[in-house]
């Protein structure tokens, strides 16, 4: 990851979370790959419940935790976890909203989306963000593994999620709101 200031210059977290349907009526949130806490802190100011912020990197978790404390946020639980290999560790339906931001280039994106689906309530939502499929973006995974929007939609379906319309998140991202498929 680039340094924190540069990373955060790519996003407007409150606007993005709003466009991706996170609202005060959502109680608990799970975030897969919290990084610096860019979206963690914004989500924590919006919801009354807990934001479960998962990441595999202990140093970045400590930094994100320290930052949230300086902001006076008390509703975040930072969890060091390899959620790709081991899942979130949360109970089924533990959250109303799951954030899957800039990580669907992982080795098994369907497995990750299934875990996000398992974590949300039947009426919950999964917000997804990824880098535009454009080599001119200043960051993002290599083009060979960078997902196109149609890849995300296909993976959502395979994970038991219905993918809403693509949302443009300028300057470098797109997103989706996904909901569980009901039978």
C-alpha positions as YAML, in Angstrom:
chain: A
units: angstrom
residues:
- id: 1
  name: UNK
  ca: [0.00, 0.00, 0.00]
- id: 2
  name: UNK
  ca: [1.15, 3.56, -0.57]
- id: 3
  name: UNK
  ca: [1.56, 5.86, 2.39]
- id: 4
  name: UNK
  ca: [-1.65, 6.75, 4.20]
- id: 5
  name: UNK
  ca: [-2.02, 10.31, 2.90]
- id: 6
  name: UNK
  ca: [-1.66, 9.23, -0.71]
- id: 7
  name: UNK
  ca: [-3.99, 6.27, -0.24]
- id: 8
  name: UNK
  ca: [-6.69, 8.42, 1.32]
- id: 9
  name: UNK
  ca: [-6.43, 11.00, -1.45]
- id: 10
  name: UNK
  ca: [-8.06, 8.43, -3.77]
- id: 11
  name: UNK
  ca: [-11.32, 8.27, -1.79]
- id: 12
  name: UNK
  ca: [-14.17, 10.26, -0.30]
- id: 13
  name: UNK
  ca: [-15.31, 7.65, 2.26]
- id: 14
  name: UNK
  ca: [-18.56, 9.30, 3.46]
- id: 15
  name: UNK
  ca: [-19.76, 9.83, -0.12]
- id: 16
  name: UNK
  ca: [-18.72, 6.33, -1.22]
- id: 17
  name: UNK
  ca: [-20.39, 4.67, 1.77]
- id: 18
  name: UNK
  ca: [-23.56, 6.63, 1.09]
- id: 19
  name: UNK
  ca: [-23.56, 5.67, -2.59]
- id: 20
  name: UNK
  ca: [-23.02, 2.04, -1.59]
- id: 21
  name: UNK
  ca: [-26.03, 2.08, 0.69]
- id: 22
  name: UNK
  ca: [-24.51, 2.10, 4.18]
- id: 23
  name: UNK
  ca: [-26.87, 4.04, 6.43]
- id: 24
  name: UNK
  ca: [-27.54, 4.72, 10.13]
- id: 25
  name: UNK
  ca: [-30.21, 2.00, 10.02]
- id: 26
  name: UNK
  ca: [-27.44, -0.56, 9.49]
- id: 27
  name: UNK
  ca: [-26.25, -1.63, 12.90]
- id: 28
  name: UNK
  ca: [-23.12, -3.81, 12.69]
- id: 29
  name: UNK
  ca: [-20.58, -3.81, 9.85]
- id: 30
  name: UNK
  ca: [-17.81, -6.23, 8.89]
- id: 31
  name: UNK
  ca: [-14.91, -4.91, 6.84]
- id: 32
  name: UNK
  ca: [-12.68, -7.34, 4.97]
- id: 33
  name: UNK
  ca: [-9.22, -5.75, 4.78]
- id: 34
  name: UNK
  ca: [-9.44, -2.52, 6.78]
- id: 35
  name: UNK
  ca: [-5.95, -1.25, 5.96]
- id: 36
  name: UNK
  ca: [-5.41, 2.23, 7.40]
- id: 37
  name: UNK
  ca: [-9.03, 2.44, 8.57]
- id: 38
  name: UNK
  ca: [-9.98, 4.82, 5.76]
- id: 39
  name: UNK
  ca: [-13.49, 3.38, 5.48]
- id: 40
  name: UNK
  ca: [-13.55, 1.88, 8.98]
- id: 41
  name: UNK
  ca: [-13.63, 5.27, 10.67]
- id: 42
  name: UNK
  ca: [-16.22, 6.67, 8.28]
- id: 43
  name: UNK
  ca: [-18.47, 3.65, 8.84]
- id: 44
  name: UNK
  ca: [-18.06, 3.88, 12.62]
- id: 45
  name: UNK
  ca: [-19.29, 7.48, 12.60]
- id: 46
  name: UNK
  ca: [-22.37, 6.42, 10.65]
- id: 47
  name: UNK
  ca: [-23.63, 3.28, 12.43]
- id: 48
  name: UNK
  ca: [-24.64, 2.80, 16.05]
- id: 49
  name: UNK
  ca: [-23.32, -0.76, 16.25]
- id: 50
  name: UNK
  ca: [-19.86, -2.25, 15.93]
- id: 51
  name: UNK
  ca: [-17.53, -2.17, 12.94]
- id: 52
  name: UNK
  ca: [-15.55, -5.42, 12.86]
- id: 53
  name: UNK
  ca: [-12.39, -4.38, 11.01]
- id: 54
  name: UNK
  ca: [-10.40, -7.39, 9.78]
- id: 55
  name: UNK
  ca: [-6.87, -7.36, 8.42]
- id: 56
  name: UNK
  ca: [-3.94, -9.76, 8.29]
- id: 57
  name: UNK
  ca: [-1.27, -7.12, 8.97]
- id: 58
  name: UNK
  ca: [-0.73, -6.51, 12.72]
- id: 59
  name: UNK
  ca: [1.21, -3.27, 12.21]
- id: 60
  name: UNK
  ca: [-1.47, -1.68, 10.09]
- id: 61
  name: UNK
  ca: [-4.16, -2.80, 12.56]
- id: 62
  name: UNK
  ca: [-2.29, -1.15, 15.43]
- id: 63
  name: UNK
  ca: [-1.97, 2.08, 13.44]
- id: 64
  name: UNK
  ca: [-5.65, 2.01, 12.43]
- id: 65
  name: UNK
  ca: [-6.68, 1.33, 16.04]
- id: 66
  name: UNK
  ca: [-4.53, 4.20, 17.35]
- id: 67
  name: UNK
  ca: [-6.01, 6.53, 14.77]
- id: 68
  name: UNK
  ca: [-9.59, 5.58, 15.63]
- id: 69
  name: UNK
  ca: [-8.85, 6.26, 19.28]
- id: 70
  name: UNK
  ca: [-7.54, 9.75, 18.47]
- id: 71
  name: UNK
  ca: [-10.83, 10.36, 16.65]
- id: 72
  name: UNK
  ca: [-12.75, 9.26, 19.74]
- id: 73
  name: UNK
  ca: [-14.34, 6.26, 18.03]
- id: 74
  name: UNK
  ca: [-15.24, 3.48, 20.45]
- id: 75
  name: UNK
  ca: [-17.38, 1.19, 18.28]
- id: 76
  name: UNK
  ca: [-14.63, -0.49, 16.25]
- id: 77
  name: UNK
  ca: [-13.22, -3.93, 16.97]
- id: 78
  name: UNK
  ca: [-9.93, -4.45, 15.14]
- id: 79
  name: UNK
  ca: [-9.29, -8.15, 14.47]
- id: 80
  name: UNK
  ca: [-6.07, -9.64, 13.14]
- id: 81
  name: UNK
  ca: [-7.21, -12.45, 10.90]
- id: 82
  name: UNK
  ca: [-6.45, -14.17, 7.61]
- id: 83
  name: UNK
  ca: [-10.07, -14.04, 6.50]
- id: 84
  name: UNK
  ca: [-9.16, -15.40, 3.05]
- id: 85
  name: UNK
  ca: [-7.93, -18.67, 4.59]
- id: 86
  name: UNK
  ca: [-9.96, -18.79, 7.81]
- id: 87
  name: UNK
  ca: [-13.09, -16.69, 7.29]
- id: 88
  name: UNK
  ca: [-14.07, -13.80, 9.51]
- id: 89
  name: UNK
  ca: [-14.64, -15.76, 12.70]
- id: 90
  name: UNK
  ca: [-17.98, -13.98, 13.10]
- id: 91
  name: UNK
  ca: [-21.30, -15.76, 13.52]
- id: 92
  name: UNK
  ca: [-23.68, -16.24, 10.61]
- id: 93
  name: UNK
  ca: [-25.69, -13.05, 10.05]
- id: 94
  name: UNK
  ca: [-23.60, -11.07, 12.56]
- id: 95
  name: UNK
  ca: [-23.66, -7.87, 10.49]
- id: 96
  name: UNK
  ca: [-26.09, -5.80, 8.46]
- id: 97
  name: UNK
  ca: [-23.40, -4.68, 6.02]
- id: 98
  name: UNK
  ca: [-20.12, -6.08, 4.70]
- id: 99
  name: UNK
  ca: [-17.42, -3.94, 3.09]
- id: 100
  name: UNK
  ca: [-15.34, -5.73, 0.44]
- id: 101
  name: UNK
  ca: [-13.22, -2.88, -0.85]
- id: 102
  name: UNK
  ca: [-10.32, -3.24, -3.29]
- id: 103
  name: UNK
  ca: [-9.67, -6.91, -2.52]
- id: 104
  name: UNK
  ca: [-11.59, -9.00, -5.05]
- id: 105
  name: UNK
  ca: [-8.36, -9.60, -6.93]
- id: 106
  name: UNK
  ca: [-7.67, -12.20, -4.22]
- id: 107
  name: UNK
  ca: [-7.04, -15.77, -5.24]
- id: 108
  name: UNK
  ca: [-10.63, -16.94, -4.66]
- id: 109
  name: UNK
  ca: [-13.05, -13.99, -4.92]
- id: 110
  name: UNK
  ca: [-16.13, -16.23, -4.86]
- id: 111
  name: UNK
  ca: [-15.05, -17.70, -1.53]
- id: 112
  name: UNK
  ca: [-14.54, -14.20, -0.14]
- id: 113
  name: UNK
  ca: [-17.98, -13.06, -1.34]
- id: 114
  name: UNK
  ca: [-19.56, -16.23, 0.13]
- id: 115
  name: UNK
  ca: [-17.96, -15.36, 3.47]
- id: 116
  name: UNK
  ca: [-19.29, -11.80, 3.22]
- id: 117
  name: UNK
  ca: [-22.75, -13.21, 2.42]
- id: 118
  name: UNK
  ca: [-22.55, -15.58, 5.39]
- id: 119
  name: UNK
  ca: [-21.71, -12.67, 7.65]
- id: 120
  name: UNK
  ca: [-24.69, -10.49, 6.74]
- id: 121
  name: UNK
  ca: [-28.28, -10.83, 7.86]
- id: 122
  name: UNK
  ca: [-30.88, -11.99, 5.31]
- id: 123
  name: UNK
  ca: [-31.74, -8.33, 4.66]
- id: 124
  name: UNK
  ca: [-28.09, -7.23, 4.69]
- id: 125
  name: UNK
  ca: [-25.91, -5.75, 1.96]
- id: 126
  name: UNK
  ca: [-22.40, -6.27, 0.65]
- id: 127
  name: UNK
  ca: [-20.68, -3.16, -0.66]
- id: 128
  name: UNK
  ca: [-17.93, -3.79, -3.21]
- id: 129
  name: UNK
  ca: [-15.37, -1.33, -4.56]
- id: 130
  name: UNK
  ca: [-12.59, -2.00, -7.00]
- id: 131
  name: UNK
  ca: [-10.12, -0.11, -9.16]
- id: 132
  name: UNK
  ca: [-11.27, 0.72, -12.67]
- id: 133
  name: UNK
  ca: [-9.97, -1.64, -15.30]
- id: 134
  name: UNK
  ca: [-7.65, 1.01, -16.66]
- id: 135
  name: UNK
  ca: [-3.84, 0.89, -16.69]
- id: 136
  name: UNK
  ca: [-3.74, 4.69, -16.15]
- id: 137
  name: UNK
  ca: [-4.96, 4.42, -12.55]
- id: 138
  name: UNK
  ca: [-2.20, 5.45, -10.14]
- id: 139
  name: UNK
  ca: [-2.54, 2.32, -7.98]
- id: 140
  name: UNK
  ca: [-4.35, -0.96, -7.92]
- id: 141
  name: UNK
  ca: [-3.44, -4.55, -8.61]
- id: 142
  name: UNK
  ca: [-1.72, -5.56, -11.84]
- id: 143
  name: UNK
  ca: [-4.04, -5.56, -14.83]
- id: 144
  name: UNK
  ca: [-3.62, -9.34, -15.21]
- id: 145
  name: UNK
  ca: [-5.53, -9.89, -11.95]
- id: 146
  name: UNK
  ca: [-7.62, -6.71, -11.75]
- id: 147
  name: UNK
  ca: [-11.31, -7.59, -11.99]
- id: 148
  name: UNK
  ca: [-13.62, -6.05, -14.52]
- id: 149
  name: UNK
  ca: [-17.13, -5.14, -13.35]
- id: 150
  name: UNK
  ca: [-18.59, -8.13, -15.19]
- id: 151
  name: UNK
  ca: [-16.21, -10.40, -13.22]
- id: 152
  name: UNK
  ca: [-17.57, -9.00, -9.96]
- id: 153
  name: UNK
  ca: [-21.15, -9.56, -11.12]
- id: 154
  name: UNK
  ca: [-20.37, -13.16, -12.12]
- id: 155
  name: UNK
  ca: [-18.65, -13.84, -8.80]
- id: 156
  name: UNK
  ca: [-21.58, -12.33, -6.89]
- id: 157
  name: UNK
  ca: [-23.99, -14.70, -8.61]
- id: 158
  name: UNK
  ca: [-21.74, -17.69, -7.83]
- id: 159
  name: UNK
  ca: [-21.67, -16.57, -4.17]
- id: 160
  name: UNK
  ca: [-25.46, -16.36, -3.87]
- id: 161
  name: UNK
  ca: [-25.63, -12.60, -4.17]
- id: 162
  name: UNK
  ca: [-27.56, -10.41, -6.53]
- id: 163
  name: UNK
  ca: [-25.43, -7.62, -7.93]
- id: 164
  name: UNK
  ca: [-27.05, -4.21, -8.32]
- id: 165
  name: UNK
  ca: [-26.18, -1.69, -11.00]
- id: 166
  name: UNK
  ca: [-22.59, -0.57, -11.33]
- id: 167
  name: UNK
  ca: [-21.86, 2.66, -9.47]
- id: 168
  name: UNK
  ca: [-19.17, 5.00, -10.79]
- id: 169
  name: UNK
  ca: [-16.88, 6.19, -7.98]
- id: 170
  name: UNK
  ca: [-14.53, 8.69, -9.60]
- id: 171
  name: UNK
  ca: [-11.77, 9.21, -10.13]
- id: 172
  name: UNK
  ca: [-10.45, 5.63, -10.03]
- id: 173
  name: UNK
  ca: [-13.10, 3.20, -8.79]
- id: 174
  name: UNK
  ca: [-16.42, 1.53, -9.42]
- id: 175
  name: UNK
  ca: [-18.69, -0.24, -6.99]
- id: 176
  name: UNK
  ca: [-21.72, -2.42, -6.46]
- id: 177
  name: UNK
  ca: [-24.27, -3.10, -3.76]
- id: 178
  name: UNK
  ca: [-24.99, -6.81, -3.53]
- id: 179
  name: UNK
  ca: [-27.81, -8.47, -1.63]
- id: 180
  name: UNK
  ca: [-28.46, -12.12, -0.78]
- id: 181
  name: UNK
  ca: [-30.45, -14.06, -3.33]
- id: 182
  name: UNK
  ca: [-33.66, -15.30, -1.74]
- id: 183
  name: UNK
  ca: [-35.15, -18.58, -2.80]
...
